[in-house]
């Protein structure tokens, strides 16, 4: 019965995420760019910003998979709640990215389901090995995402103030969650694993940028 309950909860969370992804809710209440005027962007600049935000949206989908996968196998109730709490807090990022992509006339990645499934598996494997290791994966993920956002902040057009404000707030949240994982006793993962995560991330970035 315990296993069934965990599986039922996992499927419920996944279904909830799918509804979140497909939802047209705008999340105006927390939208960082709600009070910022749209800058003058030409077609090339709009396409660039849209592509970069599509990457960020895919990254947030993957992060949700990591958190939910870890929570599914966690043997520690506090750890499980921590992961689900972070996932819940970062749902706004999905809405922000999707809203901005729509404003720019773009579309989200057709490969988002693949990023989610792959990240769930990584979350399950890291969480099953050790809760502290799982926290290490979360901390490293947040660090890599933060560096990735820094790169996008340098690439986005100078007049795209709305996208810039969204990315800055996302960076604040990612850093906070990375620090939270560290404070809970995360174990630093091996450099080889960090490099592998980076390579997998580059594959996702290259594909999501185009599709």
Buried (B, 14 or more C-beta within 10 A) or exposed (E): EEEEEBEEBBEEBBEBBEEBBEEEEBBEEEBBBBEBEEBEBEEEBBBBBBBBBBBBBBBBBBBBBBBBBBBBBBEEEEBBEBBBBBBEBBBBBBBBBBBBBBBBEBEBBEBBEBBBEBBBEBBBBBBBEEBBBBBBBBBBBBBBBBEBBEEBBEEBBEBBBBBBBBBEBBBEBBBEBBEBBBEBEBEEBEEEBBEEBEEBBEEBBEBBBEE
